Amino acid sequence: MLENMLSGVQANTTSHVFRPAVMQPAVMPPATQPSAPAGLGQDVYIGGTPPALPSAPLSKQQYEQLVDRMQDLLGRLRALKPSAPQQPAAPTPAPAKPPKAAKPNPAPAKPPEAAKPNPAPAKPQEPPKAESPQKPAAPAPSTGPTFTVGDGDTMWGIAQKHLGDGTRWPELYALNKDVIGPNPNVIHAGQVLKLPGGAAKPAEPKPAPKPAAPPAPKPATGGTHTVSGSDSLWSIAQRYLGDGNRWGEIYQLNQDVIGPNPNVIQGGMTLKLPSGAAAKPAPAAIAPSSGRNTNRGAIYIQQPNGWSCAPTSLTMAMAAFGVRPANQNTVQEAIRLTGANANVGLPGNASLVASAARKVGLQAQFVGDSSAGSVRAALNRGHGVVLNGSISGQGGHFVYIAGIQNDGRFIVCDPWRPNITSWSDAELNHFATGYAVNPRGFAEIWK
């Protein structure tokens, strides 16, 4: 305020008549006025009504004195620290309280969190690390090429042709279960089957050996064998190599002659024998009083496809009793007699096999009890047994039980698995009664 007054006075000193700037006094509520702070002099008023200014114009000298005094007063005010006001001598009635101003907080209001400086500068967020490229998922097993089933094909033959090992047929079945269905023994011509990854394309037939110079070709090392109507690769291996399980060696040597299906060989074919094969005389047939031949090597034949296990087992029974040879022609006859077909295999139980056996001059009956004890009793009577069972619980299957070995094990002729040659009682029971999917029972056949 004094600075404003001083500015006004200084401005008026330029005129001939000096008038102080008019100052509006501050109005304060009526109260006992405190005394002036020490060091300001008694002519300085605090609040209340200021002393009247002279109405007559002041001389220049008076104005200069007034300016000097005001400057001095302003300097002392600036240098003076405010002191606590003195307590009034006597309380006076307090005026009506003005509206309360908001109390200051004991502590200054907390600034918004956003404005609050962090104790330490925020760590800049690291840019996301570039993810290392994930390893691609392992590719699903390649299924390789495909194969279209033809007449006479079997899972064994397809595995032998494309995988080089007929015992790998379960791999084919696992890949094509949705196409084949629950019974791996039944496949149909025209079905397109996926082959496992790495399966070779159909092997090109080996080039035929160059004919030797006349007068006659030299026989292959180990000799040759001319197929007769009742021969099978198993029986040939049994005769020349002493082990029917070695039939695959003969097939490998003669695949260009036999073709893709090792289960089908034709009378008159000349087959090469492995090195070391010795022509042995055909084993004598074991013929009990009933005329039954129990020599497995003389009667065994493999089924030509996945669904003809019952007719093929009947074929071996007919060969065992000497009414038909064990060859594919007899299998085809048995298929017609039993009514077997590619859709369902045998359309019924073993009673159909017994009925077909009677049509070719044999005696036969259906037995509903397929336990090992019941089968053994039939064999002890000199009869043969075409037994209904299951390999894996996924469908029915038939085998021919030819007799009993000296050690008491059953002589087994499984048309689908040529390596199965004998069973204990427990193994036969597992096949015949271990699964609920196949009809129970067997055809008991005799002459």
C-alpha positions in Angstrom: 0.0 0.0 0.0 2.8 2.4 0.9 4.5 1.6 -2.3 1.3 2.6 -4.2 1.1 5.9 -2.3 4.8 6.6 -2.9 4.3 6.1 -6.6 1.4 8.5 -6.6 3.3 11.1 -4.7 6.3 10.9 -6.9 4.1 11.2 -10.0 2.6 14.4 -8.7 5.9 16.1 -8.0 6.2 17.0 -11.7 3.3 19.5 -11.4 3.2 22.9 -9.7 0.6 21.8 -7.2 1.5 18.8 -5.2 -1.4 16.5 -4.0 -1.0 13.2 -2.4 -2.6 10.2 -4.0 -5.9 9.5 -2.3 -5.7 6.3 -0.4 -8.7 4.3 0.6 -8.4 3.2 4.1 -8.8 -0.4 4.9 -12.0 -1.1 6.9 -11.6 -3.4 9.9 -14.1 -4.6 12.3 -14.4 -2.4 15.4 -12.0 -3.6 18.0 -9.3 -2.4 20.2 -6.5 -1.5 17.9 -3.1 -3.1 18.6 -0.2 -0.8 19.1 2.3 -0.3 16.3 5.1 -2.7 16.0 8.3 -1.6 17.7 10.5 0.5 15.5 7.9 2.1 13.3 7.1 5.2 15.3 3.9 6.4 16.7 2.8 8.2 13.6 2.2 4.9 11.8 -1.4 3.7 12.3 -2.6 0.2 12.1 -6.2 -0.3 11.2 -8.9 2.1 12.2 -9.4 5.5 10.7 -6.2 7.2 9.4 -5.4 10.8 10.4 -7.0 13.4 8.3 -4.9 14.8 5.6 -4.5 18.6 5.3 -7.0 20.1 2.9 -4.7 23.0 1.9 -2.2 22.2 -0.9 1.3 21.3 0.3 4.4 23.1 -0.8 7.0 21.2 -2.7 9.2 21.1 0.3 6.4 19.5 2.3 5.9 16.9 -0.4 9.5 16.0 -0.5 9.6 15.6 3.2 6.6 13.4 3.0 8.2 11.2 0.3 11.4 10.9 2.3 9.5 9.8 5.4 7.4 7.3 3.5 10.5 5.8 1.9 12.0 5.5 5.3 8.9 4.0 6.7 8.8 1.5 3.8 12.4 0.4 4.3 11.7 -0.2 8.0 8.6 -2.3 7.2 10.5 -4.4 4.8 13.3 -5.1 7.3 10.8 -5.8 10.2 9.8 -9.4 10.9 6.2 -9.7 11.9 5.8 -10.3 15.6 2.9 -12.0 17.4 0.1 -9.6 18.1 -0.3 -8.4 21.6 -3.1 -9.8 23.6 -5.9 -7.3 23.9 -6.3 -5.7 27.3 -9.8 -6.8 27.7 -12.0 -9.1 25.8 -14.7 -7.5 23.8 -17.8 -9.2 22.6 -16.8 -11.1 19.5 -18.5 -10.0 16.4 -20.7 -12.4 14.6 -18.6 -15.2 13.3 -18.1 -15.1 9.6 -18.5 -18.4 7.8 -15.8 -20.7 8.8 -13.1 -21.0 6.3 -12.0 -24.6 5.6 -9.4 -25.6 8.1 -6.0 -26.1 6.6 -5.0 -29.7 6.7 -2.2 -30.5 9.3 -0.2 -31.6 6.3 -0.4 -30.3 2.8 -2.8 -32.2 0.7 -1.2 -35.1 -0.9 -0.7 -34.5 -4.6 -2.4 -36.8 -7.0 -0.5 -40.1 -7.2 0.3 -39.4 -10.8 2.0 -36.2 -9.9 4.0 -37.7 -7.1 7.6 -38.1 -8.1 8.8 -41.6 -7.9 11.6 -42.3 -5.5 13.6 -43.5 -8.4 12.9 -43.0 -12.1 10.7 -45.7 -13.4 12.6 -48.4 -15.1 11.8 -48.2 -18.7 9.9 -51.2 -19.8 12.1 -53.5 -21.8 10.8 -54.1 -25.3 9.4 -57.7 -25.5 12.1 -60.1 -26.4 11.9 -61.6 -29.7 10.6 -65.1 -29.2 12.9 -67.7 -30.4 11.3 -69.6 -33.2 9.5 -72.6 -31.7 10.5 -75.9 -33.0 7.9 -77.1 -35.4 5.7 -79.8 -34.0 6.8 -83.3 -34.9 5.0 -84.1 -38.1 2.4 -86.8 -37.9 3.7 -90.1 -39.2 3.6 -90.1 -42.9 1.2 -92.6 -44.3 3.2 -93.0 -47.5 1.5 -94.2 -50.7 -1.8 -96.1 -50.9 -2.8 -99.5 -52.1 -6.0 -100.7 -53.7 -7.1 -104.1 -52.5 -7.6 -106.7 -55.2 -9.1 -110.1 -55.3 -7.0 -112.6 -53.3 -5.1 -109.9 -51.4 -4.5 -110.4 -47.6 -3.1 -108.1 -45.0 -0.1 -110.4 -44.7 0.5 -110.4 -48.5 0.2 -106.6 -48.6 2.7 -106.1 -45.7 5.1 -108.6 -47.4 4.9 -106.8 -50.7 5.1 -103.2 -49.5 7.0 -103.5 -46.2 9.1 -106.5 -46.9 7.7 -108.4 -43.9 4.3 -110.0 -43.7 4.3 -109.9 -39.9 4.0 -106.1 -40.0 0.4 -106.4 -41.1 -0.8 -104.9 -37.8 0.7 -101.6 -38.8 -1.4 -101.6 -41.9 -4.5 -102.5 -39.9 -3.8 -99.7 -37.3 -3.7 -97.1 -40.2 -6.8 -98.4 -41.9 -9.1 -99.6 -39.1 -11.7 -97.0 -40.1 -11.8 -98.5 -43.6 -11.4 -102.2 -42.7 -13.7 -102.2 -39.7 -13.4 -104.3 -36.5 -12.2 -107.5 -38.2 -8.7 -107.4 -39.6 -9.3 -110.7 -41.3 -11.9 -109.2 -43.6 -10.8 -106.8 -46.4 -12.7 -106.2 -49.7 -11.5 -105.7 -53.2 -11.5 -102.1 -54.2 -10.7 -100.7 -50.7 -8.0 -98.1 -50.7 -5.6 -98.7 -47.8 -2.9 -96.2 -46.5 0.6 -97.6 -46.2 3.0 -96.7 -43.4 5.5 -94.0 -44.1 8.5 -95.3 -45.9 6.6 -98.1 -47.5 8.1 -98.9 -50.8 6.1 -98.7 -54.0 5.1 -102.1 -55.3 8.4 -103.8 -56.0 9.2 -104.4 -59.5 9.5 -108.1 -60.3 13.0 -109.3 -60.3 14.3 -109.8 -63.7 14.0 -113.5 -64.7 17.3 -115.2 -64.7 18.8 -115.5 -68.1 18.2 -119.0 -69.4 21.3 -121.1 -69.4 22.7 -122.4 -72.6 21.0 -125.5 -74.0 20.3 -128.3 -73.6 18.7 -127.5 -70.2 19.0 -124.7 -67.6 21.1 -125.5 -64.6 19.1 -125.9 -61.4 19.5 -123.1 -58.8 21.7 -123.7 -55.9 19.8 -125.9 -53.5 17.7 -127.5 -56.1 14.1 -126.8 -57.3 10.7 -128.1 -56.5 7.7 -128.5 -58.8 4.5 -127.5 -57.1 1.7 -130.1 -56.9 -2.0 -129.5 -56.3 -1.8 -129.9 -52.5 1.4 -128.0 -51.9 1.8 -124.8 -49.8 4.9 -122.8 -49.1 4.7 -124.0 -45.6 4.7 -127.7 -46.6 7.5 -127.2 -49.1 9.7 -125.4 -46.4 8.8 -128.2 -43.9 9.8 -130.9 -46.4 13.1 -129.3 -47.8 14.2 -127.1 -44.9 12.9 -129.0 -42.0 11.0 -126.0 -40.7 7.7 -124.7 -42.1 8.4 -121.3 -40.6 11.1 -120.8 -43.2 8.6 -120.5 -46.0 9.5 -116.8 -46.4 12.9 -117.7 -47.7 11.3 -119.7 -50.5 9.0 -116.9 -51.3 11.8 -114.3 -51.5 13.6 -116.5 -54.0 10.5 -117.0 -56.2 8.5 -113.8 -55.8 8.8 -113.1 -59.5 7.2 -116.5 -60.2 4.6 -116.6 -57.4 3.5 -113.0 -57.6 2.5 -110.6 -54.8 0.4 -113.1 -52.8 2.5 -115.9 -51.1 -0.7 -117.7 -50.2 -1.5 -118.6 -53.8 0.8 -121.0 -55.7 -0.2 -122.9 -58.7 0.4 -126.5 -59.6 3.2 -126.9 -62.1 5.3 -123.9 -60.9 9.0 -124.6 -60.5 10.4 -123.0 -57.4 14.0 -122.4 -56.5 15.0 -123.7 -53.1 17.4 -121.9 -50.7 21.0 -123.0 -50.5 21.5 -126.0 -48.4 18.0 -127.4 -49.0 18.0 -131.1 -49.2 15.2 -133.0 -50.9 13.6 -135.1 -48.2 11.0 -137.7 -48.8 7.5 -136.5 -47.8 6.9 -137.4 -44.2 4.7 -140.4 -43.7 1.1 -139.5 -42.8 0.1 -140.3 -39.2 -3.2 -142.1 -39.9 -5.2 -143.3 -36.9 -7.9 -145.9 -37.3 -10.3 -143.1 -38.4 -8.0 -142.2 -41.4 -7.2 -138.7 -40.0 -3.8 -137.3 -41.1 -2.3 -135.2 -38.2 0.9 -134.2 -40.1 0.6 -130.4 -40.1 3.1 -130.0 -43.0 1.0 -132.2 -45.3 -2.3 -130.5 -44.8 -1.6 -126.8 -44.0 -2.6 -124.0 -46.3 -3.0 -120.3 -45.8 -6.2 -118.4 -46.4 -6.2 -116.4 -49.6 -7.8 -113.3 -48.1 -8.9 -111.7 -44.9 -12.3 -113.3 -44.5 -12.0 -116.9 -45.6 -10.5 -118.4 -42.4 -13.5 -120.8 -41.9 -13.5 -122.3 -45.5 -9.7 -122.6 -45.3 -9.9 -124.4 -42.0 -12.5 -126.7 -43.5 -10.2 -127.3 -46.5 -7.5 -128.6 -44.1 -10.0 -130.9 -42.4 -11.0 -132.3 -45.8 -7.3 -132.9 -46.7 -6.7 -134.5 -43.3 -9.4 -137.1 -44.1 -8.4 -137.5 -47.7 -11.5 -136.3 -49.5 -9.9 -133.2 -51.0 -6.4 -131.8 -51.6 -5.2 -128.8 -49.5 -5.1 -126.2 -52.3 -6.8 -123.0 -53.4 -9.3 -124.9 -55.5 -10.6 -126.7 -52.5 -10.7 -123.4 -50.6 -13.0 -121.9 -53.3 -15.2 -124.9 -53.1 -15.4 -124.6 -49.3 -16.3 -120.9 -49.7 -19.3 -121.8 -51.8 -20.4 -124.7 -49.5 -20.2 -122.5 -46.3 -21.7 -119.3 -47.9 -18.7 -117.3 -46.7 -18.4 -113.8 -48.3 -16.3 -110.7 -48.1 -18.9 -108.7 -46.2 -19.2 -110.8 -43.1 -16.8 -113.8 -43.5 -18.8 -116.8 -42.3 -22.5 -115.8 -41.9 -23.0 -117.8 -38.7 -21.2 -120.1 -36.3 -19.3 -123.4 -36.7 -22.6 -125.3 -37.5 -22.3 -124.0 -41.1 -18.8 -125.6 -41.3 -20.2 -129.0 -40.0 -23.0 -128.8 -42.6 -20.5 -128.1 -45.4 -18.3 -131.0 -44.3 -21.3 -133.4 -44.6 -21.9 -132.2 -48.2 -18.5 -133.7 -49.2 -19.0 -137.1 -47.6 -17.7 -136.5 -44.1 -19.4 -136.9 -40.8 -19.7 -133.8 -38.7 -21.6 -132.2 -35.8 -21.7 -128.9 -34.0 -20.5 -128.8 -30.4 -21.4 -125.7 -28.3 -18.8 -126.2 -25.6 -15.5 -124.9 -27.0 -13.3 -125.5 -23.9 -10.0 -127.2 -24.1 -11.4 -130.3 -22.4 -14.2 -130.7 -25.0 -11.8 -130.2 -27.9 -9.4 -132.8 -26.5 -12.2 -135.3 -26.1 -13.1 -134.9 -29.8 -9.5 -135.4 -30.9 -9.1 -138.4 -28.7 -11.9 -140.0 -30.7 -9.8 -139.6 -33.8 -11.8 -136.6 -35.1 -10.7 -133.2 -36.3 -11.9 -129.9 -35.0 -12.7 -126.6 -36.8 -12.7 -124.2 -33.8 -14.3 -120.8 -33.6 -12.5 -118.1 -31.5 -10.9 -114.7 -31.8 -7.3 -113.4 -32.1 -7.6 -110.0 -30.4 -11.3 -109.6 -29.5 -11.9 -107.5 -32.6 -13.7 -110.2 -34.6 -14.2 -113.9 -35.0 -11.6 -116.3 -36.4 -11.4 -120.1 -37.2 -8.5 -122.5 -36.9 -8.2 -126.3 -37.6 -7.0 -128.4 -34.7 -5.4 -131.5 -36.3 -4.5 -133.6 -33.2 -2.4 -133.8 -30.1 1.4 -133.9 -29.9 3.3 -136.3 -27.8 3.8 -133.6 -25.2 0.1 -133.1 -24.9 -0.1 -129.8 -26.8 -2.7 -129.2 -29.5 -1.5 -129.3 -33.1 -2.8 -126.0 -34.5 -3.3 -125.1 -38.2 -4.1 -121.3 -38.1 -4.8 -120.3 -41.8 -4.0 -116.6 -41.0 -0.9 -117.1 -38.9 1.3 -119.8 -40.2 3.8 -119.5 -37.4 1.3 -120.7 -34.8 1.9 -124.5 -34.7 0.8 -125.6 -31.2 -1.2 -124.5 -28.1 -1.4 -125.4 -24.5 -4.8 -125.8 -22.9 -4.6 -122.3 -21.6 -3.7 -120.8 -25.0 -6.6 -122.7 -26.7 -9.1 -121.6 -24.0 -7.9 -117.9 -24.4 -8.6 -118.1 -28.2 -11.9 -120.0 -27.9 -13.4 -118.3 -24.8 -11.3 -115.3 -23.9 -13.4 -112.8 -25.8 -17.1 -112.2 -26.0 -17.3 -111.0 -29.6 -17.3 -114.4 -31.3 -19.8 -117.3 -31.2 -18.7 -120.2 -29.1 -18.4 -123.8 -30.4 -16.7 -125.9 -33.0 -17.4 -128.4 -35.8 -16.3 -131.9 -34.9 -15.4 -133.7 -38.2 -14.6 -137.4 -38.9 -14.8 -140.0 -41.6 
